Amino acid sequence: MQEHISDTDIVFVGGGISAQLISRYLKIKFPSKKITILERNTHGKWSPGESTVGVAGLFLIRDLGLSTYCYLNHLPKNGLRYFFQNSEENLSIEQCSEIGSNIFPVFPTFQLDRKRFSEDLWKMNSDLGIDIKLGAEVQDCDINQNYQLNNVSYSLNGQIYSLNCDWLIHATGRSGKILPNLHSKNPVIEDLDHSISAAWGRYRKVGDLDCLGSKSWRKRVGFTSRYLSTIHCMARGYWIWIIPIGNNIVSFGIVYDRNITESNHSGIEVDINLNESLQTSEGFDCFIKRNQVVSQLLENAEMLDFQSAEQLSYRREQFCHSDHWAFVGESFGFIDPFYSPGSDVISRQAYLLEHLLNSEEDKLEQTVSMFNQYCHYEFDLIRELYVGQYEGFGSFDVFNIKGLWDFHTYSNRMIWNFYDERFKDMDFIRREIDSAPVTLRLTRAIQKGFIALSKFLQEEGTYYGRNHGLYSLRQNRFRNEEDILLNYDEARSLEEHLHICQLCICEMLNIRFNLNELECSGFVQENLNFSVMQTFELSDKWMISFCQRLGKSLSRHIRRQYDVKLDFHISTEDFQMEMPKSIIASLPKDSPKRKFILEAVKAIWTSKSNNSVLNELVIPPKKTSI
C-alpha cells in the first residue's frame, strides 16, 4: 500500500479538549504554522462534563475568543457549592449545612457539554485553519534527534499517511496504547499516596434543585440558581458531584479515598465493599441514592451511561523534551476532580508551549528543563490540596476553613497570575521555581493542619457537630477579585496571602484549643509571619513553641520602650485575658515603671488585627432552624 508523505509544523495525536484548546491558542499566536490534529473518533464523546473554574474561563474568553459561543451554547456556572450531612440522619437539602455564594462569580466559568464542545471546536478550529483528521488511526511515530523532524504515521479511509513534523504533542490521555514508543520514553507514575477512585454517570429527567426547599431557603442565595453550581455532597472519605450538562442532562459522580473507605467505611454499613459496588451501574446508582439529596433529585430520573476508574491520580516524568515532543492535559497527568483543575492546567500549558515554539534551538534544552521543573512543582502544589484531605470532607467545621483558604488562595494567586498574563514572562516562571520550596512548605503545613483538625474533631465526637442548618458565604466574591479587575499588584497579592494564612491558622487554633477570636488579635497576627507559619502544626508542641515566641516578642517590645528586661511566659489561658497572668508576677510592685509597663502590655496584647481577608468576609449567620 502506498504511503502518502507530507509535512506539518505541529501534530497533536488525539483530538480531545486539551488538543482542541491548545491548538486553537497556538494557531491564533502562530497563524502561519501548519497544525494537524489526528483523532480516531468521528463523533464527540460524552464525558462527566467539563466544569471550568476561573483560569480556564479567562482562557476561553480572553485567549480563545469563545465568550459568545460559550454563553450561547453552554451553561454559566454559579461557582462551587457544598452540602454537609449528619452521620446519624440523612438530612434533606434544606437541613444540610451549606457553603456557597449568593451571587455569580466575578470571573466567568461554565458547565460545558463535552460532546457538543468537542464537535463544535472541531468545526471552529477547522475554520481557523487547523487540519483536523477525524477517523485517523495513529500507527507509530519516530522521534528524531539533532534537530531532525519527527514523524508520525496513521491510517485513514484505507490509506496510510506519514507526517513529518517539528513538534509532536501527545494528547490521548493516560493510555500508552497509542504511540507506545513515545509512552515508553515518558512512562506514567502512579500516585498511590493519593489513592482515589471514581464512578460516574449521566442522568436525564433529573429533579430541579431550584424547586426544592422553602422560599426562605431559596431567598438566602438571592434566588440565584443553585442548579448551575457544581454541587458537592460532602461525606467523610468521599464526595458526590452533581453537574448540569444541558438539555436536562445532569452528571452525577462519586470520588472516594480508598484508604478511608476501606478502613472503616466512613459510616457506611460494614457489609458493603464500596470499591466493588461502584464498579457497576446498579451499585453506583444504589449507593449515591443513600444520600437523601441525591435520592430526591433522581426519584424519576433515567441513567444514560456509566463509567468508573480505579486510580485517578498519576503523572508523567516529563511535560516536554528537547527532541520536540510534549504531553498535554491528561496525557501529562491528573490529580483530583474536586476543584475542577484540569482545564486550568491546559490553559497554562498552552502558554508554555508558546514559549517552546519561540525558543531558539541552542536554548531549548534549558527551557525544557525549566518547564519540566515548573510542571512538577505545579502538580505538587495542587496535589497538596487533596492528599489526605478526604478525612475532613464530611465536617462543616473543617471545610469552612479549608474551603476558604483553598478558594481565596486560588483567586489571589492562580487567577491573579493568569489574569495578569504573567506566564508570558519567562522570568516569572523562574521565580516560581525558585520560590517553590517555601511555597510548598507553607501550603503543606496549612493543609496538614486541616487533617489534624479533622482527626481532633473525630476524637472529640464533634466532627458532625455543625452539619445541620448553617449557611456560610465564605465562597462569595472576595474584594480582592474585584480589585484584580481594577488595581492589583504583587505586593497586594502577597499581603492577601499572608492574611489568609494567618486567618485560617488562627481559626484552627480556636477550635483545637477552645479559644475565641484569636484571628482578631493584632499581636498574634504580628508574630505569625511566613517563616513561622511554614513550621505550623496543629499540636500541643507547636502551640507551646508559639506561646514562647509570643513571650519573647512581648519582652522585646517592653525592653525597647522602657529599657526593662522581663521574661514573660504565655499560656493558652492568657488568650482569654486582657493581659498574660505572668506579666503581673514578673513586675516588681515597687517598680516606678510598673503602671506604664502594664498599660503598654495591655495595649499590645489587646491590639486589633488589620487582616484584610477577615475584614472583608461576609460573616456566616448563626445556626438557625430551617
C-alpha positions as CSV (number, residue, x, y, z in Angstrom):
1,M,0.0,0.0,0.0
2,Q,1.4,3.4,-1.0
3,E,2.3,5.7,1.8
4,H,1.4,9.4,1.4
5,I,4.1,11.7,2.9
6,S,3.6,15.3,3.8
7,D,5.0,17.9,6.2
8,T,3.4,20.0,9.0
9,D,4.7,22.1,11.9
10,I,2.8,20.6,14.9
11,V,0.9,17.3,15.2
12,F,-1.5,16.6,18.0
13,V,-2.2,12.9,18.5
14,G,-5.7,12.9,20.0
15,G,-8.4,15.5,19.4
16,G,-9.9,15.9,22.9
17,I,-10.3,19.1,24.9
18,S,-6.5,19.6,25.6
19,A,-5.6,19.3,21.8
20,Q,-8.5,21.5,20.7
21,L,-7.9,24.3,23.2
22,I,-4.1,24.4,22.9
23,S,-4.0,24.0,19.1
24,R,-6.5,26.9,18.8
25,Y,-4.3,29.0,21.1
26,L,-1.2,28.2,19.1
27,K,-2.9,28.8,15.7
28,I,-4.0,32.3,17.0
29,K,-0.5,33.0,18.1
30,F,1.3,31.5,15.1
31,P,-1.2,31.8,12.2
32,S,1.4,30.7,9.6
33,K,2.2,27.4,11.3
34,K,0.6,24.3,9.9
35,I,-1.2,22.4,12.8
36,T,-2.7,18.9,12.3
37,I,-4.9,17.0,14.8
38,L,-5.2,13.2,14.4
39,E,-8.4,12.0,16.1
40,R,-9.6,8.4,15.8
41,N,-13.2,9.2,16.6
42,T,-15.6,10.8,14.2
43,H,-18.0,12.0,16.8
44,G,-17.5,13.7,20.2
45,K,-17.7,11.5,23.3
46,W,-19.9,12.0,26.3
47,S,-18.0,12.9,29.4
48,P,-18.8,13.8,33.1
49,G,-18.9,17.4,31.9
50,E,-16.2,20.0,32.0
51,S,-16.8,22.2,34.9
52,T,-14.4,25.1,34.4
53,V,-13.1,27.4,37.0
54,G,-11.6,30.9,36.8
55,V,-8.3,30.4,34.9
56,A,-9.9,28.2,32.2
57,G,-12.8,30.7,32.0
58,L,-10.4,33.5,31.3
59,F,-8.5,31.3,28.7
60,L,-11.7,30.5,26.8
61,I,-12.9,34.1,26.7
62,R,-9.7,36.2,26.5
63,D,-7.3,34.0,24.7
64,L,-9.5,31.8,22.5
65,G,-12.3,34.2,21.6
66,L,-15.1,31.8,22.8
67,S,-17.0,34.1,25.1
68,T,-20.2,34.4,22.9
69,Y,-20.0,30.8,21.9
70,C,-19.8,29.6,25.5
71,Y,-22.7,31.7,26.7
72,L,-25.0,30.8,23.8
73,N,-24.2,27.1,23.8
74,H,-23.3,26.1,27.3
75,L,-24.4,26.8,30.9
76,P,-22.9,29.6,33.0
77,K,-21.6,28.1,36.2
78,N,-22.6,29.5,39.6
79,G,-19.5,28.7,41.5
80,L,-18.8,25.7,43.8
81,R,-21.4,24.7,46.4
82,Y,-21.1,22.2,49.3
83,F,-23.8,20.4,51.3
84,F,-22.9,18.6,54.6
85,Q,-24.9,15.6,56.0
86,N,-25.2,14.4,59.6
87,S,-23.9,10.9,60.1
88,E,-26.9,9.8,62.2
89,E,-29.6,11.1,59.9
90,N,-29.9,11.6,56.2
91,L,-30.8,15.3,56.1
92,S,-33.0,16.9,53.4
93,I,-31.2,19.5,51.3
94,E,-32.7,22.4,53.3
95,Q,-31.5,20.9,56.6
96,C,-27.9,20.4,55.4
97,S,-25.3,23.0,56.3
98,E,-24.3,24.7,53.1
99,I,-21.3,26.6,51.8
100,G,-21.8,28.6,48.7
101,S,-22.3,32.0,47.2
102,N,-25.4,34.1,46.7
103,I,-24.1,35.9,43.7
104,F,-22.4,34.7,40.5
105,P,-18.6,34.7,40.3
106,V,-16.5,37.7,39.2
107,F,-14.6,35.6,36.7
108,P,-16.9,33.8,34.3
109,T,-17.0,30.0,34.4
110,F,-19.0,27.4,32.5
111,Q,-20.6,24.0,32.7
112,L,-19.6,22.5,29.3
113,D,-21.3,19.8,27.4
114,R,-18.2,18.0,26.4
115,K,-19.6,16.1,23.4
116,R,-21.0,19.3,21.9
117,F,-17.9,21.3,22.9
118,S,-15.6,18.8,21.1
119,E,-17.7,18.7,17.9
120,D,-18.1,22.4,17.8
121,L,-14.4,23.0,18.3
122,W,-13.5,20.6,15.5
123,K,-15.5,22.8,13.2
124,M,-14.4,26.1,14.6
125,N,-10.8,25.1,14.7
126,S,-11.0,23.8,11.1
127,D,-12.4,27.1,10.0
128,L,-9.4,28.7,11.7
129,G,-7.1,26.7,9.5
130,I,-6.2,23.7,11.7
131,D,-6.2,20.5,9.7
132,I,-8.3,18.0,11.7
133,K,-8.3,14.4,10.6
134,L,-11.3,12.6,12.1
135,G,-11.2,8.8,12.0
136,A,-7.4,8.8,11.8
137,E,-5.8,5.7,13.4
138,V,-2.3,6.5,14.5
139,Q,0.1,3.7,13.8
140,D,3.5,4.7,15.1
141,C,6.0,7.6,15.4
142,D,9.7,8.2,15.1
143,I,11.4,10.6,17.4
144,N,14.4,12.1,15.8
145,Q,17.3,13.8,17.4
146,N,19.8,16.5,16.3
147,Y,17.1,18.9,15.1
148,Q,15.6,16.4,12.6
149,L,11.9,16.3,12.0
150,N,9.8,13.9,14.0
151,N,7.4,11.6,12.1
152,V,4.0,10.0,12.8
153,S,2.2,7.6,10.6
154,Y,-1.6,7.0,10.6
155,S,-4.3,5.3,8.5
156,L,-7.4,7.0,7.2
157,N,-10.1,5.6,4.9
158,G,-7.9,2.6,4.0
159,Q,-4.8,4.7,3.2
160,I,-1.5,5.0,5.0
161,Y,-0.2,8.5,5.7
162,S,3.1,9.8,7.1
163,L,3.5,13.2,8.6
164,N,6.9,14.9,9.2
165,C,6.5,17.5,12.0
166,D,8.6,19.8,14.1
167,W,6.7,19.2,17.3
168,L,4.7,16.1,18.3
169,I,2.1,16.6,21.0
170,H,0.7,13.6,22.9
171,A,-2.9,14.4,23.8
172,T,-4.6,11.0,24.1
173,G,-4.7,10.8,27.8
174,R,-3.2,8.3,30.2
175,S,-3.1,5.2,28.0
176,G,0.1,4.0,26.3
177,K,-1.7,2.0,23.6
178,I,-1.3,4.9,21.2
179,L,2.3,5.8,20.4
180,P,3.8,3.1,22.7
181,N,7.4,4.0,21.8
182,L,6.8,7.6,22.9
183,H,4.9,6.3,26.0
184,S,8.0,4.2,26.9
185,K,10.2,7.4,26.9
186,N,7.8,9.1,29.3
187,P,6.0,6.4,31.4
188,V,3.1,7.0,33.8
189,I,4.0,7.3,37.5
190,E,1.0,6.1,39.7
191,D,0.3,8.4,42.6
192,L,-0.5,5.7,45.1
193,D,-0.3,8.1,48.1
194,H,-3.4,9.7,46.8
195,S,-5.5,6.5,46.4
196,I,-8.7,7.9,45.0
197,S,-11.2,6.1,42.7
198,A,-14.3,7.3,41.0
199,A,-17.5,6.3,39.3
200,W,-20.0,8.5,37.4
201,G,-23.0,8.5,35.1
202,R,-25.3,10.8,33.2
203,Y,-29.0,11.0,34.0
204,R,-32.0,12.7,32.4
205,K,-35.3,13.8,33.9
206,V,-33.5,14.9,37.0
207,G,-35.4,16.9,39.6
208,D,-34.9,20.6,39.6
209,L,-32.7,21.6,42.6
210,D,-34.0,25.2,42.4
211,C,-37.6,24.0,43.1
212,L,-36.7,22.2,46.3
213,G,-36.9,23.8,49.7
214,S,-38.9,26.7,51.1
215,K,-39.0,30.2,49.7
216,S,-36.7,31.4,52.6
217,W,-34.1,28.7,51.7
218,R,-34.1,29.9,48.0
219,K,-34.1,33.5,49.1
220,R,-30.9,33.2,51.1
221,V,-29.0,32.8,47.8
222,G,-30.7,35.8,46.3
223,F,-32.8,33.4,44.2
224,T,-29.7,32.7,42.1
225,S,-29.6,29.2,40.6
226,R,-28.0,26.5,42.8
227,Y,-28.7,24.2,39.9
228,L,-26.0,25.9,37.9
229,S,-23.4,25.4,40.6
230,T,-21.1,22.4,40.8
231,I,-22.6,20.7,43.7
232,H,-20.5,18.7,46.2
233,C,-22.4,16.4,48.6
234,M,-19.8,16.0,51.2
235,A,-19.0,13.0,53.4
236,R,-16.0,11.7,55.3
237,G,-13.9,9.8,52.8
238,Y,-15.8,10.7,49.7
239,W,-17.9,13.3,47.9
240,I,-20.7,13.2,45.3
241,W,-20.7,15.6,42.4
242,I,-23.8,17.0,40.7
243,I,-23.0,18.9,37.4
244,P,-25.6,20.1,34.9
245,I,-24.6,19.5,31.3
246,G,-27.6,21.0,29.5
247,N,-30.7,19.7,27.8
248,N,-31.9,18.4,31.1
249,I,-29.0,16.0,31.4
250,V,-27.0,16.0,34.7
251,S,-23.8,14.3,35.6
252,F,-23.6,12.5,39.0
253,G,-20.4,11.0,40.2
254,I,-18.6,9.9,43.4
255,V,-14.9,10.2,44.2
256,Y,-13.6,8.3,47.2
257,D,-10.3,7.8,49.1
258,R,-9.8,4.0,49.3
259,N,-7.6,4.4,52.4
260,I,-10.5,5.8,54.3
261,T,-13.5,4.0,52.9
262,E,-11.8,0.6,53.1
263,S,-10.6,1.1,56.7
264,N,-13.9,1.9,58.5
265,H,-16.4,2.6,55.7
266,S,-16.9,6.2,56.8
267,G,-20.2,5.4,58.4
268,I,-21.3,3.1,55.5
269,E,-22.7,-0.3,56.6
270,V,-19.8,-2.7,57.1
271,D,-21.2,-5.4,54.8
272,I,-20.6,-3.1,51.7
273,N,-17.4,-3.2,49.7
274,L,-17.6,0.2,48.3
275,N,-14.9,-0.4,45.6
276,E,-16.8,-3.4,44.3
277,S,-20.2,-1.8,44.5
278,L,-19.1,1.2,42.4
279,Q,-17.8,-0.9,39.6
280,T,-21.3,-1.5,38.3
281,S,-24.1,0.9,37.2
282,E,-26.5,-0.7,39.6
283,G,-24.2,-0.5,42.6
284,F,-23.3,3.1,41.8
285,D,-27.0,4.1,41.4
286,C,-27.9,2.4,44.6
287,F,-25.1,3.9,46.6
288,I,-25.4,7.6,45.6
289,K,-29.2,7.4,46.3
290,R,-28.4,6.7,50.0
291,N,-27.9,10.4,50.1
292,Q,-31.3,11.9,50.6
293,V,-30.4,15.0,48.4
294,V,-29.4,12.8,45.5
295,S,-32.3,10.4,46.0
296,Q,-34.8,13.2,45.8
297,L,-33.2,14.6,42.6
298,L,-33.1,11.1,41.0
299,E,-36.5,10.0,42.0
300,N,-37.9,9.9,38.4
301,A,-34.6,10.0,36.6
302,E,-33.1,7.6,34.0
303,M,-29.5,6.7,33.8
304,L,-28.0,7.1,30.4
305,D,-24.5,5.7,30.9
306,F,-21.9,4.7,33.4
307,Q,-18.1,4.7,33.8
308,S,-15.6,4.1,36.6
309,A,-11.9,4.5,37.2
310,E,-9.9,2.6,39.9
311,Q,-7.0,5.0,40.3
312,L,-7.3,8.7,39.2
313,S,-4.1,10.3,40.3
314,Y,-0.9,9.9,38.2
315,R,1.7,11.9,36.3
316,R,4.4,11.5,33.7
317,E,8.1,12.1,34.2
318,Q,8.3,14.9,31.7
319,F,6.0,17.5,30.3
320,C,8.3,18.2,27.3
321,H,11.6,17.2,25.7
322,S,14.2,18.9,23.6
323,D,13.5,16.3,20.9
324,H,10.4,18.4,20.3
325,W,7.7,16.3,21.9
326,A,5.3,17.2,24.8
327,F,2.4,15.6,26.8
328,V,-0.5,17.8,27.5
329,G,-3.7,17.7,29.6
330,E,-4.4,14.2,31.0
331,S,-1.6,12.8,28.9
332,F,0.8,14.5,31.3
333,G,-1.1,13.8,34.5
334,F,-4.3,14.1,36.6
335,I,-4.7,14.7,40.3
336,D,-8.3,15.1,41.5
337,P,-11.6,16.5,40.1
338,F,-12.7,18.1,43.4
339,Y,-11.9,21.7,42.3
340,S,-12.1,21.0,38.5
341,P,-8.4,21.9,37.9
342,G,-8.0,20.0,34.5
343,S,-8.8,22.8,32.1
344,D,-6.8,25.3,34.2
345,V,-3.7,23.2,33.7
346,I,-4.3,23.0,30.0
347,S,-4.6,26.8,29.9
348,R,-1.1,27.3,31.5
349,Q,0.4,24.5,29.3
350,A,-0.7,26.5,26.2
351,Y,1.5,29.4,27.4
352,L,4.4,27.0,28.0
353,L,4.1,25.6,24.5
354,E,4.1,29.1,23.1
355,H,7.4,29.7,24.8
356,L,8.8,26.4,23.4
357,L,7.9,27.3,19.9
358,N,9.6,30.7,20.3
359,S,12.7,29.2,21.9
360,E,15.9,29.2,20.0
361,E,17.3,25.8,19.4
362,D,20.5,26.4,21.4
363,K,18.4,27.5,24.4
364,L,15.7,24.9,24.1
365,E,17.2,22.3,26.4
366,Q,17.5,24.9,29.2
367,T,13.9,26.0,28.6
368,V,12.7,22.4,28.6
369,S,14.4,21.7,31.9
370,M,12.8,24.8,33.5
371,F,9.3,23.9,32.2
372,N,9.6,20.3,33.5
373,Q,10.6,21.6,36.9
374,Y,7.7,24.1,36.8
375,C,5.1,21.4,35.8
376,H,6.2,19.1,38.6
377,Y,6.1,22.0,41.1
378,E,2.6,23.0,40.0
379,F,1.5,19.3,40.2
380,D,2.9,19.0,43.7
381,L,1.4,22.3,44.8
382,I,-2.1,21.4,43.6
383,R,-1.8,17.9,44.9
384,E,-1.3,19.3,48.5
385,L,-5.0,20.4,48.4
386,Y,-6.2,16.9,48.1
387,V,-3.8,14.3,49.6
388,G,-5.2,13.1,53.0
389,Q,-7.9,15.8,52.9
390,Y,-10.8,13.4,52.3
391,E,-10.6,12.8,56.0
392,G,-12.2,16.1,56.7
393,F,-14.6,16.4,53.8
394,G,-17.6,15.4,55.9
395,S,-17.2,18.1,58.5
396,F,-18.6,21.6,58.0
397,D,-16.2,23.0,60.7
398,V,-13.2,21.7,58.8
399,F,-14.2,22.6,55.3
400,N,-15.5,26.0,56.3
401,I,-11.8,26.9,57.0
402,K,-10.2,24.7,54.3
403,G,-12.5,25.9,51.6
404,L,-11.9,29.5,52.5
405,W,-8.1,29.0,52.3
406,D,-8.2,27.0,49.1
407,F,-10.7,29.3,47.3
408,H,-9.1,32.6,48.4
409,T,-5.6,31.4,47.6
410,Y,-6.8,30.2,44.2
411,S,-8.2,33.6,43.2
412,N,-5.4,35.6,44.8
413,R,-2.5,33.6,43.3
414,M,-3.6,31.4,40.5
415,I,-6.2,33.7,38.9
416,W,-4.2,36.8,39.5
417,N,-1.1,35.4,37.9
418,F,-3.1,34.2,34.9
419,Y,-5.2,37.4,34.6
420,D,-2.0,39.5,34.6
421,E,-0.6,37.2,31.9
422,R,2.5,36.5,34.0
423,F,3.1,33.1,32.3
424,K,4.1,35.1,29.2
425,D,7.2,36.1,31.2
426,M,9.9,33.5,31.5
427,D,11.4,35.3,34.5
428,F,8.1,34.9,36.3
429,I,8.3,31.1,35.8
430,R,11.9,31.1,37.0
431,R,10.9,33.0,40.1
432,E,8.0,30.5,40.7
433,I,10.5,27.6,40.6
434,D,13.0,29.4,42.9
435,S,10.3,30.0,45.5
436,A,8.8,26.6,45.1
437,P,10.3,25.1,48.3
438,V,9.0,27.9,50.5
439,T,5.6,27.8,48.8
440,L,5.3,24.1,49.2
441,R,6.3,24.1,52.9
442,L,3.7,26.8,53.8
443,T,1.0,25.1,51.8
444,R,1.8,21.7,53.2
445,A,1.9,23.0,56.8
446,I,-1.6,24.5,56.5
447,Q,-3.1,21.5,54.6
448,K,-1.7,19.2,57.3
449,G,-3.4,21.4,59.8
450,F,-6.8,20.6,58.2
451,I,-6.1,16.9,58.5
452,A,-5.1,17.2,62.2
453,L,-8.3,19.3,62.8
454,S,-10.4,16.6,61.3
455,K,-8.9,13.9,63.5
456,F,-9.2,16.1,66.6
457,L,-12.9,16.6,65.9
458,Q,-13.4,12.9,65.4
459,E,-11.7,12.2,68.7
460,E,-13.8,14.8,70.5
461,G,-17.0,13.4,68.9
462,T,-17.8,16.8,67.3
463,Y,-16.9,16.1,63.7
464,Y,-20.5,16.4,62.5
465,G,-21.5,18.9,65.2
466,R,-22.3,21.8,62.9
467,N,-23.5,20.0,59.8
468,H,-27.1,21.0,60.4
469,G,-28.8,24.2,59.4
470,L,-25.8,26.5,58.8
471,Y,-25.1,28.7,55.8
472,S,-21.7,30.1,55.0
473,L,-21.0,32.8,52.5
474,R,-17.3,32.2,52.6
475,Q,-17.1,31.4,48.9
476,N,-18.8,34.6,47.9
477,R,-16.9,37.1,45.9
478,F,-13.8,38.4,47.6
479,R,-13.0,42.1,47.5
480,N,-9.6,41.2,46.0
481,E,-11.3,39.6,43.0
482,E,-12.9,42.8,42.1
483,D,-9.7,44.7,42.8
484,I,-7.8,42.3,40.4
485,L,-10.0,43.8,37.6
486,L,-9.1,47.4,38.6
487,N,-5.9,47.9,40.6
488,Y,-3.8,45.0,41.8
489,D,-0.1,44.2,42.1
490,E,2.2,41.6,43.6
491,A,2.6,43.4,46.9
492,R,-1.1,43.3,47.4
493,S,-1.3,39.7,46.4
494,L,1.4,38.7,48.9
495,E,-0.3,40.7,51.7
496,E,-3.6,38.9,50.9
497,H,-1.8,35.6,51.1
498,L,-0.2,36.4,54.4
499,H,-3.6,37.4,55.8
500,I,-5.5,34.3,54.6
501,C,-2.8,32.0,56.1
502,Q,-2.9,33.9,59.4
503,L,-6.7,33.8,59.5
504,C,-7.1,30.1,58.8
505,I,-4.3,29.1,61.2
506,C,-6.0,31.2,64.0
507,E,-9.3,29.6,63.3
508,M,-7.9,26.1,63.5
509,L,-6.2,27.0,66.8
510,N,-9.5,28.4,68.1
511,I,-11.2,25.1,67.6
512,R,-8.3,22.9,68.8
513,F,-7.6,24.9,72.0
514,N,-11.1,26.2,72.7
515,L,-10.1,29.8,72.1
516,N,-12.2,32.8,70.9
517,E,-11.3,35.1,68.1
518,L,-7.6,34.6,68.0
519,E,-7.7,35.9,64.5
520,C,-8.7,39.3,65.9
521,S,-5.5,39.7,67.9
522,G,-3.1,42.1,66.2
523,F,-0.2,40.8,68.4
524,V,-0.8,37.2,67.4
525,Q,-1.0,38.2,63.7
526,E,2.2,40.2,64.0
527,N,4.0,37.1,65.2
528,L,2.5,34.8,62.5
529,N,4.9,35.7,59.7
530,F,5.5,33.5,56.7
531,S,8.6,31.9,58.3
532,V,6.7,30.9,61.5
533,M,3.7,29.6,59.5
534,Q,5.9,27.3,57.5
535,T,6.5,25.4,60.7
536,F,2.8,25.3,61.8
537,E,1.4,22.1,63.3
538,L,-2.0,21.8,64.9
539,S,-0.5,20.3,68.1
540,D,0.3,21.0,71.7
541,K,4.0,21.1,70.9
542,W,3.7,23.8,68.2
543,M,1.3,25.8,70.4
544,I,3.8,25.8,73.3
545,S,6.6,26.9,71.0
546,F,4.4,29.7,69.6
547,C,3.5,30.9,73.1
548,Q,7.2,31.0,73.9
549,R,7.7,33.1,70.8
550,L,4.9,35.5,71.9
551,G,6.5,35.8,75.3
552,K,9.9,36.7,73.8
553,S,8.3,39.2,71.4
554,L,6.4,40.9,74.2
555,S,9.7,41.1,76.2
556,R,11.4,42.8,73.3
557,H,8.6,45.3,73.0
558,I,9.0,46.3,76.7
559,R,12.8,46.3,76.6
560,R,12.8,48.7,73.6
561,Q,10.2,51.0,75.1
562,Y,11.2,51.1,78.8
563,D,14.7,49.5,78.9
564,V,13.5,46.9,81.3
565,K,14.4,43.2,80.8
566,L,11.5,40.9,81.8
567,D,10.7,37.3,81.0
568,F,7.1,36.6,80.1
569,H,5.6,33.1,80.0
570,I,2.5,32.8,77.9
571,S,-0.1,30.0,78.1
572,T,-3.2,29.3,76.1
573,E,-5.3,30.5,79.0
574,D,-3.8,34.0,78.6
575,F,-5.6,34.5,75.2
576,Q,-8.9,34.9,77.1
577,M,-7.5,37.7,79.3
578,E,-6.7,41.4,79.0
579,M,-3.0,40.5,79.6
580,P,-1.0,37.4,80.4
581,K,-1.0,36.3,84.0
582,S,2.8,36.1,84.2
583,I,3.1,39.8,83.4
584,I,1.8,40.9,86.8
585,A,4.0,38.4,88.6
586,S,7.1,39.5,86.6
587,L,6.9,43.1,87.6
588,P,8.1,44.2,91.0
589,K,5.3,46.0,92.8
590,D,7.6,48.9,93.8
591,S,8.8,49.4,90.2
592,P,8.3,53.1,89.2
593,K,7.5,52.0,85.6
594,R,5.1,49.3,86.7
595,K,1.9,51.2,85.8
596,F,3.2,52.3,82.4
597,I,4.5,48.8,81.5
598,L,1.2,47.2,82.4
599,E,-0.6,49.7,80.3
600,A,1.8,49.1,77.4
601,V,1.4,45.3,77.7
602,K,-2.4,45.6,77.8
603,A,-2.3,47.8,74.7
604,I,-0.1,45.3,72.8
605,W,-2.0,42.2,74.0
606,T,-5.4,43.6,73.1
607,S,-4.4,45.3,69.9
608,K,-6.8,44.5,67.0
609,S,-5.6,42.9,63.8
610,N,-5.9,44.6,60.5
611,N,-6.4,41.4,58.5
612,S,-7.9,42.4,55.1
613,V,-9.4,39.0,54.4
614,L,-11.1,38.9,57.8
615,N,-12.4,42.4,57.4
616,E,-14.0,41.7,54.0
617,L,-15.6,38.4,54.8
618,V,-19.3,38.1,54.8
619,I,-19.9,36.7,58.3
620,P,-21.9,33.5,58.3
621,P,-25.2,33.5,60.2
622,K,-25.5,31.7,63.5
623,K,-27.2,28.3,63.5
624,T,-30.9,28.5,62.8
625,S,-33.6,26.0,62.4
626,I,-34.9,25.8,58.8
